[in-house]
Amino acid sequence: MSIATSQVDPVRQARANVAVAVRLGKDATEARRTLHAAKLERAIMEAVNAAPPLTADQRATLAQLLTSGGGR
């Protein structure tokens, strides 16, 4: 029996890391941050792949939103 060489789902891996940290009684803050980022990445990729191509202005607006932390 061989081990699959396909990539592990980042959300699934991050969720497992949160579970391990909690189970071991460790601070899960960073693991939860990574899980949240993986979920955001997945949602953004799904939205981008489903939408028609963006204009340069639209890409710039979205990039600014993401790099500014949502205007916080």
BAGU-353874 format. One record per atom (N, C-alpha, C): residue in one letter; residue number from 1; x, y, z. Coordinates in nm, 3 decimals. Each point is the difference from the previous one (the first is absolute). Example, Ala and Ser with C-alpha at 12.3 -4.5 7.8 and 13.67 -1.06 7.14 Angstrom:
BEGIN
<rec><residuo>A</residuo><num>1</num><c1>1.319</c1><c2>-0.569</c2><c3>0.780</c3></rec>
<rec><residuo>A</residuo><num>1</num><c1>-0.089</c1><c2>0.119</c2><c3>0.000</c3></rec>
<rec><residuo>A</residuo><num>1</num><c1>0.090</c1><c2>0.120</c2><c3>0.000</c3></rec>
<rec><residuo>S</residuo><num>2</num><c1>-0.035</c1><c2>0.105</c2><c3>-0.072</c3></rec>
<rec><residuo>S</residuo><num>2</num><c1>0.082</c1><c2>0.119</c2><c3>0.006</c3></rec>
<rec><residuo>S</residuo><num>2</num><c1>-0.077</c1><c2>0.109</c2><c3>0.073</c3></rec>
//
This chain:
BEGIN
<rec><residuo>M</residuo><num>1</num><c1>0.084</c1><c2>-0.118</c2><c3>0.000</c3></rec>
<rec><residuo>M</residuo><num>1</num><c1>-0.084</c1><c2>0.118</c2><c3>0.000</c3></rec>
<rec><residuo>M</residuo><num>1</num><c1>0.089</c1><c2>0.125</c2><c3>0.000</c3></rec>
<rec><residuo>S</residuo><num>2</num><c1>-0.029</c1><c2>0.094</c2><c3>-0.089</c3></rec>
<rec><residuo>S</residuo><num>2</num><c1>0.082</c1><c2>0.121</c2><c3>-0.008</c3></rec>
<rec><residuo>S</residuo><num>2</num><c1>-0.072</c1><c2>0.119</c2><c3>0.060</c3></rec>
<rec><residuo>I</residuo><num>3</num><c1>0.079</c1><c2>0.094</c2><c3>0.045</c3></rec>
<rec><residuo>I</residuo><num>3</num><c1>-0.054</c1><c2>0.123</c2><c3>0.057</c3></rec>
<rec><residuo>I</residuo><num>3</num><c1>-0.029</c1><c2>0.095</c2><c3>-0.115</c3></rec>
<rec><residuo>A</residuo><num>4</num><c1>-0.117</c1><c2>0.061</c2><c3>0.002</c3></rec>
<rec><residuo>A</residuo><num>4</num><c1>-0.037</c1><c2>0.094</c2><c3>-0.105</c3></rec>
<rec><residuo>A</residuo><num>4</num><c1>0.092</c1><c2>0.122</c2><c3>0.006</c3></rec>
<rec><residuo>T</residuo><num>5</num><c1>0.041</c1><c2>0.045</c2><c3>-0.116</c3></rec>
<rec><residuo>T</residuo><num>5</num><c1>0.090</c1><c2>0.115</c2><c3>-0.005</c3></rec>
<rec><residuo>T</residuo><num>5</num><c1>-0.074</c1><c2>0.130</c2><c3>-0.024</c3></rec>
<rec><residuo>S</residuo><num>6</num><c1>-0.133</c1><c2>-0.006</c2><c3>-0.004</c3></rec>
<rec><residuo>S</residuo><num>6</num><c1>-0.077</c1><c2>0.123</c2><c3>-0.022</c3></rec>
<rec><residuo>S</residuo><num>6</num><c1>0.012</c1><c2>0.091</c2><c3>0.122</c3></rec>
<rec><residuo>Q</residuo><num>7</num><c1>-0.020</c1><c2>0.128</c2><c3>-0.025</c3></rec>
<rec><residuo>Q</residuo><num>7</num><c1>0.013</c1><c2>0.098</c2><c3>0.107</c3></rec>
<rec><residuo>Q</residuo><num>7</num><c1>-0.115</c1><c2>-0.014</c2><c3>0.100</c3></rec>
<rec><residuo>V</residuo><num>8</num><c1>0.031</c1><c2>0.025</c2><c3>0.125</c3></rec>
<rec><residuo>V</residuo><num>8</num><c1>-0.098</c1><c2>-0.001</c2><c3>0.105</c3></rec>
<rec><residuo>V</residuo><num>8</num><c1>-0.078</c1><c2>0.131</c2><c3>-0.005</c3></rec>
<rec><residuo>D</residuo><num>9</num><c1>-0.130</c1><c2>-0.007</c2><c3>0.022</c3></rec>
<rec><residuo>D</residuo><num>9</num><c1>-0.085</c1><c2>0.119</c2><c3>0.004</c3></rec>
<rec><residuo>D</residuo><num>9</num><c1>0.049</c1><c2>0.091</c2><c3>0.113</c3></rec>
<rec><residuo>P</residuo><num>10</num><c1>0.038</c1><c2>0.125</c2><c3>-0.031</c3></rec>
<rec><residuo>P</residuo><num>10</num><c1>0.053</c1><c2>0.090</c2><c3>0.104</c3></rec>
<rec><residuo>P</residuo><num>10</num><c1>-0.099</c1><c2>0.026</c2><c3>0.114</c3></rec>
<rec><residuo>V</residuo><num>11</num><c1>-0.129</c1><c2>0.006</c2><c3>-0.030</c3></rec>
<rec><residuo>V</residuo><num>11</num><c1>-0.099</c1><c2>0.023</c2><c3>0.105</c3></rec>
<rec><residuo>V</residuo><num>11</num><c1>-0.006</c1><c2>-0.122</c2><c3>0.091</c3></rec>
<rec><residuo>R</residuo><num>12</num><c1>0.001</c1><c2>-0.115</c2><c3>-0.058</c3></rec>
<rec><residuo>R</residuo><num>12</num><c1>-0.004</c1><c2>-0.124</c2><c3>0.079</c3></rec>
<rec><residuo>R</residuo><num>12</num><c1>0.123</c1><c2>-0.012</c2><c3>0.090</c3></rec>
<rec><residuo>Q</residuo><num>13</num><c1>0.117</c1><c2>0.031</c2><c3>-0.056</c3></rec>
<rec><residuo>Q</residuo><num>13</num><c1>0.124</c1><c2>-0.007</c2><c3>0.078</c3></rec>
<rec><residuo>Q</residuo><num>13</num><c1>-0.001</c1><c2>0.102</c2><c3>0.114</c3></rec>
<rec><residuo>A</residuo><num>14</num><c1>-0.046</c1><c2>0.122</c2><c3>-0.030</c3></rec>
<rec><residuo>A</residuo><num>14</num><c1>-0.005</c1><c2>0.104</c2><c3>0.103</c3></rec>
<rec><residuo>A</residuo><num>14</num><c1>-0.098</c1><c2>-0.037</c2><c3>0.110</c3></rec>
<rec><residuo>R</residuo><num>15</num><c1>-0.113</c1><c2>-0.058</c2><c3>-0.038</c3></rec>
<rec><residuo>R</residuo><num>15</num><c1>-0.100</c1><c2>-0.043</c2><c3>0.099</c3></rec>
<rec><residuo>R</residuo><num>15</num><c1>0.059</c1><c2>-0.107</c2><c3>0.091</c3></rec>
<rec><residuo>A</residuo><num>16</num><c1>0.076</c1><c2>-0.091</c2><c3>-0.059</c3></rec>
<rec><residuo>A</residuo><num>16</num><c1>0.065</c1><c2>-0.105</c2><c3>0.080</c3></rec>
<rec><residuo>A</residuo><num>16</num><c1>0.103</c1><c2>0.061</c2><c3>0.095</c3></rec>
<rec><residuo>N</residuo><num>17</num><c1>0.072</c1><c2>0.102</c2><c3>-0.045</c3></rec>
<rec><residuo>N</residuo><num>17</num><c1>0.099</c1><c2>0.066</c2><c3>0.087</c3></rec>
<rec><residuo>N</residuo><num>17</num><c1>-0.066</c1><c2>0.068</c2><c3>0.119</c3></rec>
<rec><residuo>V</residuo><num>18</num><c1>-0.118</c1><c2>0.060</c2><c3>-0.023</c3></rec>
<rec><residuo>V</residuo><num>18</num><c1>-0.075</c1><c2>0.060</c2><c3>0.111</c3></rec>
<rec><residuo>V</residuo><num>18</num><c1>-0.040</c1><c2>-0.109</c2><c3>0.099</c3></rec>
<rec><residuo>A</residuo><num>19</num><c1>-0.050</c1><c2>-0.110</c2><c3>-0.051</c3></rec>
<rec><residuo>A</residuo><num>19</num><c1>-0.044</c1><c2>-0.110</c2><c3>0.086</c3></rec>
<rec><residuo>A</residuo><num>19</num><c1>0.116</c1><c2>-0.054</c2><c3>0.084</c3></rec>
<rec><residuo>V</residuo><num>20</num><c1>0.116</c1><c2>-0.015</c2><c3>-0.060</c3></rec>
<rec><residuo>V</residuo><num>20</num><c1>0.116</c1><c2>-0.051</c2><c3>0.073</c3></rec>
<rec><residuo>V</residuo><num>20</num><c1>0.041</c1><c2>0.098</c2><c3>0.110</c3></rec>
<rec><residuo>A</residuo><num>21</num><c1>0.004</c1><c2>0.128</c2><c3>-0.033</c3></rec>
<rec><residuo>A</residuo><num>21</num><c1>0.039</c1><c2>0.100</c2><c3>0.100</c3></rec>
<rec><residuo>A</residuo><num>21</num><c1>-0.097</c1><c2>0.000</c2><c3>0.118</c3></rec>
<rec><residuo>V</residuo><num>22</num><c1>-0.129</c1><c2>-0.005</c2><c3>-0.030</c3></rec>
<rec><residuo>V</residuo><num>22</num><c1>-0.100</c1><c2>-0.001</c2><c3>0.107</c3></rec>
<rec><residuo>V</residuo><num>22</num><c1>0.012</c1><c2>-0.126</c2><c3>0.084</c3></rec>
<rec><residuo>R</residuo><num>23</num><c1>0.014</c1><c2>-0.113</c2><c3>-0.068</c3></rec>
<rec><residuo>R</residuo><num>23</num><c1>0.009</c1><c2>-0.129</c2><c3>0.071</c3></rec>
<rec><residuo>R</residuo><num>23</num><c1>0.121</c1><c2>-0.004</c2><c3>0.092</c3></rec>
<rec><residuo>L</residuo><num>24</num><c1>0.110</c1><c2>0.062</c2><c3>-0.042</c3></rec>
<rec><residuo>L</residuo><num>24</num><c1>0.122</c1><c2>0.000</c2><c3>0.081</c3></rec>
<rec><residuo>L</residuo><num>24</num><c1>0.003</c1><c2>0.114</c2><c3>0.102</c3></rec>
<rec><residuo>G</residuo><num>25</num><c1>-0.104</c1><c2>0.083</c2><c3>0.002</c3></rec>
<rec><residuo>G</residuo><num>25</num><c1>-0.006</c1><c2>0.110</c2><c3>0.094</c3></rec>
<rec><residuo>G</residuo><num>25</num><c1>0.093</c1><c2>0.116</c2><c3>-0.035</c3></rec>
<rec><residuo>K</residuo><num>26</num><c1>0.040</c1><c2>0.009</c2><c3>-0.126</c3></rec>
<rec><residuo>K</residuo><num>26</num><c1>0.088</c1><c2>0.107</c2><c3>-0.044</c3></rec>
<rec><residuo>K</residuo><num>26</num><c1>-0.082</c1><c2>0.120</c2><c3>-0.048</c3></rec>
<rec><residuo>D</residuo><num>27</num><c1>0.065</c1><c2>0.113</c2><c3>-0.012</c3></rec>
<rec><residuo>D</residuo><num>27</num><c1>-0.065</c1><c2>0.120</c2><c3>-0.054</c3></rec>
<rec><residuo>D</residuo><num>27</num><c1>-0.029</c1><c2>-0.024</c2><c3>-0.147</c3></rec>
<rec><residuo>A</residuo><num>28</num><c1>-0.127</c1><c2>0.005</c2><c3>-0.037</c3></rec>
<rec><residuo>A</residuo><num>28</num><c1>-0.042</c1><c2>-0.028</c2><c3>-0.137</c3></rec>
<rec><residuo>A</residuo><num>28</num><c1>-0.022</c1><c2>0.126</c2><c3>-0.082</c3></rec>
<rec><residuo>T</residuo><num>29</num><c1>0.044</c1><c2>0.115</c2><c3>0.050</c3></rec>
<rec><residuo>T</residuo><num>29</num><c1>-0.024</c1><c2>0.127</c2><c3>-0.068</c3></rec>
<rec><residuo>T</residuo><num>29</num><c1>0.058</c1><c2>0.001</c2><c3>-0.141</c3></rec>
<rec><residuo>E</residuo><num>30</num><c1>0.125</c1><c2>-0.037</c2><c3>-0.013</c3></rec>
<rec><residuo>E</residuo><num>30</num><c1>0.063</c1><c2>0.001</c2><c3>-0.132</c3></rec>
<rec><residuo>E</residuo><num>30</num><c1>-0.062</c1><c2>-0.104</c2><c3>-0.092</c3></rec>
<rec><residuo>A</residuo><num>31</num><c1>-0.033</c1><c2>-0.116</c2><c3>0.054</c3></rec>
<rec><residuo>A</residuo><num>31</num><c1>-0.065</c1><c2>-0.104</c2><c3>-0.080</c3></rec>
<rec><residuo>A</residuo><num>31</num><c1>-0.137</c1><c2>0.047</c2><c3>-0.049</c3></rec>
<rec><residuo>R</residuo><num>32</num><c1>-0.073</c1><c2>0.069</c2><c3>0.084</c3></rec>
<rec><residuo>R</residuo><num>32</num><c1>-0.130</c1><c2>0.053</c2><c3>-0.040</c3></rec>
<rec><residuo>R</residuo><num>32</num><c1>0.016</c1><c2>0.110</c2><c3>-0.105</c3></rec>
<rec><residuo>R</residuo><num>33</num><c1>0.103</c1><c2>0.082</c2><c3>0.014</c3></rec>
<rec><residuo>R</residuo><num>33</num><c1>0.028</c1><c2>0.104</c2><c3>-0.100</c3></rec>
<rec><residuo>R</residuo><num>33</num><c1>0.030</c1><c2>-0.063</c2><c3>-0.135</c3></rec>
<rec><residuo>T</residuo><num>34</num><c1>0.078</c1><c2>-0.105</c2><c3>0.001</c3></rec>
<rec><residuo>T</residuo><num>34</num><c1>0.034</c1><c2>-0.071</c2><c3>-0.124</c3></rec>
<rec><residuo>T</residuo><num>34</num><c1>-0.124</c1><c2>-0.064</c2><c3>-0.061</c3></rec>
<rec><residuo>L</residuo><num>35</num><c1>-0.087</c1><c2>-0.056</c2><c3>0.082</c3></rec>
<rec><residuo>L</residuo><num>35</num><c1>-0.125</c1><c2>-0.059</c2><c3>-0.048</c3></rec>
<rec><residuo>L</residuo><num>35</num><c1>-0.087</c1><c2>0.106</c2><c3>-0.065</c3></rec>
<rec><residuo>H</residuo><num>36</num><c1>-0.012</c1><c2>0.114</c2><c3>0.064</c3></rec>
<rec><residuo>H</residuo><num>36</num><c1>-0.082</c1><c2>0.108</c2><c3>-0.055</c3></rec>
<rec><residuo>H</residuo><num>36</num><c1>0.057</c1><c2>0.046</c2><c3>-0.134</c3></rec>
<rec><residuo>A</residuo><num>37</num><c1>0.131</c1><c2>0.015</c2><c3>-0.010</c3></rec>
<rec><residuo>A</residuo><num>37</num><c1>0.063</c1><c2>0.042</c2><c3>-0.125</c3></rec>
<rec><residuo>A</residuo><num>37</num><c1>-0.021</c1><c2>-0.104</c2><c3>-0.110</c3></rec>
<rec><residuo>A</residuo><num>38</num><c1>0.008</c1><c2>-0.127</c2><c3>0.034</c3></rec>
<rec><residuo>A</residuo><num>38</num><c1>-0.023</c1><c2>-0.106</c2><c3>-0.099</c3></rec>
<rec><residuo>A</residuo><num>38</num><c1>-0.144</c1><c2>0.003</c2><c3>-0.052</c3></rec>
<rec><residuo>K</residuo><num>39</num><c1>-0.094</c1><c2>0.025</c2><c3>0.090</c3></rec>
<rec><residuo>K</residuo><num>39</num><c1>-0.140</c1><c2>0.011</c2><c3>-0.042</c3></rec>
<rec><residuo>K</residuo><num>39</num><c1>-0.023</c1><c2>0.121</c2><c3>-0.090</c3></rec>
<rec><residuo>L</residuo><num>40</num><c1>0.063</c1><c2>0.113</c2><c3>0.035</c3></rec>
<rec><residuo>L</residuo><num>40</num><c1>-0.010</c1><c2>0.119</c2><c3>-0.084</c3></rec>
<rec><residuo>L</residuo><num>40</num><c1>0.061</c1><c2>-0.024</c2><c3>-0.138</c3></rec>
<rec><residuo>E</residuo><num>41</num><c1>0.115</c1><c2>-0.064</c2><c3>-0.002</c3></rec>
<rec><residuo>E</residuo><num>41</num><c1>0.066</c1><c2>-0.029</c2><c3>-0.128</c3></rec>
<rec><residuo>E</residuo><num>41</num><c1>-0.090</c1><c2>-0.086</c2><c3>-0.088</c3></rec>
<rec><residuo>R</residuo><num>42</num><c1>-0.061</c1><c2>-0.101</c2><c3>0.059</c3></rec>
<rec><residuo>R</residuo><num>42</num><c1>-0.089</c1><c2>-0.088</c2><c3>-0.076</c3></rec>
<rec><residuo>R</residuo><num>42</num><c1>-0.120</c1><c2>0.079</c2><c3>-0.055</c3></rec>
<rec><residuo>A</residuo><num>43</num><c1>-0.060</c1><c2>0.083</c2><c3>0.084</c3></rec>
<rec><residuo>A</residuo><num>43</num><c1>-0.117</c1><c2>0.078</c2><c3>-0.043</c3></rec>
<rec><residuo>A</residuo><num>43</num><c1>0.037</c1><c2>0.097</c2><c3>-0.111</c3></rec>
<rec><residuo>I</residuo><num>44</num><c1>0.115</c1><c2>0.065</c2><c3>0.012</c3></rec>
<rec><residuo>I</residuo><num>44</num><c1>0.044</c1><c2>0.094</c2><c3>-0.103</c3></rec>
<rec><residuo>I</residuo><num>44</num><c1>0.026</c1><c2>-0.074</c2><c3>-0.131</c3></rec>
<rec><residuo>M</residuo><num>45</num><c1>0.067</c1><c2>-0.113</c2><c3>0.006</c3></rec>
<rec><residuo>M</residuo><num>45</num><c1>0.027</c1><c2>-0.076</c2><c3>-0.122</c3></rec>
<rec><residuo>M</residuo><num>45</num><c1>-0.130</c1><c2>-0.045</c2><c3>-0.067</c3></rec>
<rec><residuo>E</residuo><num>46</num><c1>-0.097</c1><c2>-0.044</c2><c3>0.079</c3></rec>
<rec><residuo>E</residuo><num>46</num><c1>-0.128</c1><c2>-0.043</c2><c3>-0.057</c3></rec>
<rec><residuo>E</residuo><num>46</num><c1>-0.072</c1><c2>0.118</c2><c3>-0.065</c3></rec>
<rec><residuo>A</residuo><num>47</num><c1>0.004</c1><c2>0.116</c2><c3>0.064</c3></rec>
<rec><residuo>A</residuo><num>47</num><c1>-0.066</c1><c2>0.119</c2><c3>-0.055</c3></rec>
<rec><residuo>A</residuo><num>47</num><c1>0.069</c1><c2>0.046</c2><c3>-0.129</c3></rec>
<rec><residuo>V</residuo><num>48</num><c1>0.132</c1><c2>0.001</c2><c3>0.001</c3></rec>
<rec><residuo>V</residuo><num>48</num><c1>0.075</c1><c2>0.043</c2><c3>-0.118</c3></rec>
<rec><residuo>V</residuo><num>48</num><c1>-0.023</c1><c2>-0.097</c2><c3>-0.116</c3></rec>
<rec><residuo>N</residuo><num>49</num><c1>0.001</c1><c2>-0.127</c2><c3>0.028</c3></rec>
<rec><residuo>N</residuo><num>49</num><c1>-0.019</c1><c2>-0.100</c2><c3>-0.106</c3></rec>
<rec><residuo>N</residuo><num>49</num><c1>-0.141</c1><c2>0.001</c2><c3>-0.057</c3></rec>
<rec><residuo>A</residuo><num>50</num><c1>-0.100</c1><c2>0.043</c2><c3>0.078</c3></rec>
<rec><residuo>A</residuo><num>50</num><c1>-0.138</c1><c2>0.000</c2><c3>-0.045</c3></rec>
<rec><residuo>A</residuo><num>50</num><c1>-0.039</c1><c2>0.129</c2><c3>-0.072</c3></rec>
<rec><residuo>A</residuo><num>51</num><c1>0.076</c1><c2>0.105</c2><c3>0.020</c3></rec>
<rec><residuo>A</residuo><num>51</num><c1>-0.036</c1><c2>0.131</c2><c3>-0.054</c3></rec>
<rec><residuo>A</residuo><num>51</num><c1>0.066</c1><c2>0.024</c2><c3>-0.136</c3></rec>
<rec><residuo>P</residuo><num>52</num><c1>-0.059</c1><c2>0.091</c2><c3>-0.077</c3></rec>
<rec><residuo>P</residuo><num>52</num><c1>0.069</c1><c2>0.041</c2><c3>-0.124</c3></rec>
<rec><residuo>P</residuo><num>52</num><c1>0.128</c1><c2>0.075</c2><c3>0.037</c3></rec>
<rec><residuo>P</residuo><num>53</num><c1>0.092</c1><c2>0.013</c2><c3>-0.094</c3></rec>
<rec><residuo>P</residuo><num>53</num><c1>0.126</c1><c2>0.070</c2><c3>0.030</c3></rec>
<rec><residuo>P</residuo><num>53</num><c1>-0.024</c1><c2>0.141</c2><c3>0.053</c3></rec>
<rec><residuo>L</residuo><num>54</num><c1>0.082</c1><c2>0.040</c2><c3>0.096</c3></rec>
<rec><residuo>L</residuo><num>54</num><c1>-0.011</c1><c2>0.133</c2><c3>0.058</c3></rec>
<rec><residuo>L</residuo><num>54</num><c1>0.078</c1><c2>0.101</c2><c3>-0.082</c3></rec>
<rec><residuo>T</residuo><num>55</num><c1>-0.043</c1><c2>0.124</c2><c3>0.008</c3></rec>
<rec><residuo>T</residuo><num>55</num><c1>0.076</c1><c2>0.108</c2><c3>-0.063</c3></rec>
<rec><residuo>T</residuo><num>55</num><c1>0.119</c1><c2>0.033</c2><c3>0.089</c3></rec>
<rec><residuo>A</residuo><num>56</num><c1>0.093</c1><c2>0.075</c2><c3>-0.054</c3></rec>
<rec><residuo>A</residuo><num>56</num><c1>0.118</c1><c2>0.040</c2><c3>0.078</c3></rec>
<rec><residuo>A</residuo><num>56</num><c1>-0.042</c1><c2>0.083</c2><c3>0.122</c3></rec>
<rec><residuo>D</residuo><num>57</num><c1>-0.098</c1><c2>0.088</c2><c3>-0.016</c3></rec>
<rec><residuo>D</residuo><num>57</num><c1>-0.048</c1><c2>0.082</c2><c3>0.112</c3></rec>
<rec><residuo>D</residuo><num>57</num><c1>-0.064</c1><c2>-0.088</c2><c3>0.108</c3></rec>
<rec><residuo>Q</residuo><num>58</num><c1>-0.078</c1><c2>-0.098</c2><c3>-0.041</c3></rec>
<rec><residuo>Q</residuo><num>58</num><c1>-0.063</c1><c2>-0.090</c2><c3>0.097</c3></rec>
<rec><residuo>Q</residuo><num>58</num><c1>0.105</c1><c2>-0.080</c2><c3>0.076</c3></rec>
<rec><residuo>R</residuo><num>59</num><c1>0.101</c1><c2>-0.049</c2><c3>-0.070</c3></rec>
<rec><residuo>R</residuo><num>59</num><c1>0.109</c1><c2>-0.075</c2><c3>0.066</c3></rec>
<rec><residuo>R</residuo><num>59</num><c1>0.073</c1><c2>0.089</c2><c3>0.099</c3></rec>
<rec><residuo>A</residuo><num>60</num><c1>0.025</c1><c2>0.125</c2><c3>-0.040</c3></rec>
<rec><residuo>A</residuo><num>60</num><c1>0.071</c1><c2>0.093</c2><c3>0.089</c3></rec>
<rec><residuo>A</residuo><num>60</num><c1>-0.082</c1><c2>0.030</c2><c3>0.125</c3></rec>
<rec><residuo>T</residuo><num>61</num><c1>-0.130</c1><c2>0.018</c2><c3>-0.016</c3></rec>
<rec><residuo>T</residuo><num>61</num><c1>-0.088</c1><c2>0.027</c2><c3>0.114</c3></rec>
<rec><residuo>T</residuo><num>61</num><c1>0.000</c1><c2>-0.118</c2><c3>0.096</c3></rec>
<rec><residuo>L</residuo><num>62</num><c1>-0.013</c1><c2>-0.121</c2><c3>-0.054</c3></rec>
<rec><residuo>L</residuo><num>62</num><c1>-0.002</c1><c2>-0.120</c2><c3>0.085</c3></rec>
<rec><residuo>L</residuo><num>62</num><c1>0.135</c1><c2>-0.022</c2><c3>0.068</c3></rec>
<rec><residuo>A</residuo><num>63</num><c1>0.108</c1><c2>0.024</c2><c3>-0.074</c3></rec>
<rec><residuo>A</residuo><num>63</num><c1>0.134</c1><c2>-0.015</c2><c3>0.059</c3></rec>
<rec><residuo>A</residuo><num>63</num><c1>0.020</c1><c2>0.098</c2><c3>0.115</c3></rec>
<rec><residuo>Q</residuo><num>64</num><c1>-0.047</c1><c2>0.122</c2><c3>-0.018</c3></rec>
<rec><residuo>Q</residuo><num>64</num><c1>0.013</c1><c2>0.100</c2><c3>0.107</c3></rec>
<rec><residuo>Q</residuo><num>64</num><c1>-0.080</c1><c2>-0.042</c2><c3>0.122</c3></rec>
<rec><residuo>L</residuo><num>65</num><c1>-0.118</c1><c2>-0.052</c2><c3>-0.022</c3></rec>
<rec><residuo>L</residuo><num>65</num><c1>-0.083</c1><c2>-0.047</c2><c3>0.110</c3></rec>
<rec><residuo>L</residuo><num>65</num><c1>0.071</c1><c2>-0.109</c2><c3>0.079</c3></rec>
<rec><residuo>L</residuo><num>66</num><c1>0.060</c1><c2>-0.093</c2><c3>-0.071</c3></rec>
<rec><residuo>L</residuo><num>66</num><c1>0.068</c1><c2>-0.112</c2><c3>0.066</c3></rec>
<rec><residuo>L</residuo><num>66</num><c1>0.128</c1><c2>0.044</c2><c3>0.069</c3></rec>
<rec><residuo>T</residuo><num>67</num><c1>0.075</c1><c2>0.089</c2><c3>-0.062</c3></rec>
<rec><residuo>T</residuo><num>67</num><c1>0.128</c1><c2>0.040</c2><c3>0.061</c3></rec>
<rec><residuo>T</residuo><num>67</num><c1>-0.019</c1><c2>0.099</c2><c3>0.115</c3></rec>
<rec><residuo>S</residuo><num>68</num><c1>-0.116</c1><c2>0.066</c2><c3>0.004</c3></rec>
<rec><residuo>S</residuo><num>68</num><c1>-0.024</c1><c2>0.095</c2><c3>0.110</c3></rec>
<rec><residuo>S</residuo><num>68</num><c1>-0.067</c1><c2>-0.068</c2><c3>0.119</c3></rec>
<rec><residuo>G</residuo><num>69</num><c1>-0.024</c1><c2>-0.128</c2><c3>-0.010</c3></rec>
<rec><residuo>G</residuo><num>69</num><c1>-0.066</c1><c2>-0.071</c2><c3>0.109</c3></rec>
<rec><residuo>G</residuo><num>69</num><c1>-0.147</c1><c2>0.032</c2><c3>0.009</c3></rec>
<rec><residuo>G</residuo><num>70</num><c1>-0.062</c1><c2>0.034</c2><c3>-0.110</c3></rec>
<rec><residuo>G</residuo><num>70</num><c1>-0.143</c1><c2>0.027</c2><c3>-0.001</c3></rec>
<rec><residuo>G</residuo><num>70</num><c1>-0.033</c1><c2>0.139</c2><c3>0.049</c3></rec>
<rec><residuo>G</residuo><num>71</num><c1>0.097</c1><c2>0.088</c2><c3>0.000</c3></rec>
<rec><residuo>G</residuo><num>71</num><c1>-0.025</c1><c2>0.138</c2><c3>0.042</c3></rec>
<rec><residuo>G</residuo><num>71</num><c1>0.005</c1><c2>0.021</c2><c3>0.149</c3></rec>
<rec><residuo>R</residuo><num>72</num><c1>0.057</c1><c2>-0.095</c2><c3>0.072</c3></rec>
<rec><residuo>R</residuo><num>72</num><c1>0.009</c1><c2>0.012</c2><c3>0.146</c3></rec>
<rec><residuo>R</residuo><num>72</num><c1>0.109</c1><c2>0.094</c2><c3>0.041</c3></rec>
//
